[in-house]
């Protein structure tokens, strides 16, 4: 059963950018055990443990989610929007949405013409963003403009559903679950006397170019880092493991292996998992992944970076699905990894 911190992360409305509400949840949770909790000008929340320790370990996960942004309010009061991050247009149809205004979230629905009114050719085509609109129930352009501004962001209504076998489904598993993992790992470490300085970052703007990780990694200047994100589970219909590898829900966190991961970090993560009887899966990546690890790896003069991922079905949809056991095991692995690192350790590839 999800703890209250995870419930709060997944059920707090986001703003597809700085995610202030979610970051408030992180700050409140971390203030109970951390030596320092700060927010930088970009909106990243940095939580520090053992600030005098060495080396410096960065734990990163991004709190932002994909969404939409209000581009135009038409003459009937409907909202026309642009995407923030990568959407499958078919997923958006019929969704319940929240428009994030300065006075709080406004509920709406996203739609297009009913199927009865679509021309035969229209029924065959995937809709374009310009074909969709958000209806907030307004009766005029004037009414809409009185409560919503151009540039307000829009996200799906948050939800959390507990399914069978410890599976959780909802909005923004990508990557609120990663935030839960790194902050839970840090809480485990708070009473474990780590030698290292550990900074856990709830990073912003991953979905639009790894931007929060770029700035936070520059400021923290870590010696070693672990990025935590979701990865595609391939144990559902239509996904070929011959092409995408075999990644299963509930079989443990996934370690990335390839040029996006420092080999010494990978080896230490794998040996730490074996020593603690923590199940892991391995995902081969022949290129930098589109997650914060890619930015952290090349921060300043380079950082020894590892990638720990949570198997996720239906990524970038409002019904993303993960296994709670994978989250718990990822947090356990990362805490054990941080305890295993000391200042004499070299992460220079051999």
Protein Blocks (a to p, Z undefined) as FASTA:
>chain_A
ZZfklmmmmmpccehinommlmmmmmmmmmmmpmbdcddfkopacddehklbccdddddd
dfbdcddddfbdcfkopacdddedjddfklmgopacddddfkbpcddddddddfklpcfk
lmmpccdfklpccdehiabfklmmmmpcehiacdddddddddehhiacdehklamkmmmm
mmmmmmmmmmnopabdcdddddehklnoopmmmmmmmmnopabdcdddddddfbbghiaf
klnopadehiapaddedjkbcfklmmmmmmmmmmnopacdddddfbdcdbfklmmmmgcj
bpaddddddddehihiakbccdfklmmmmmmmmmmmmmmpcfkbccbdZZ
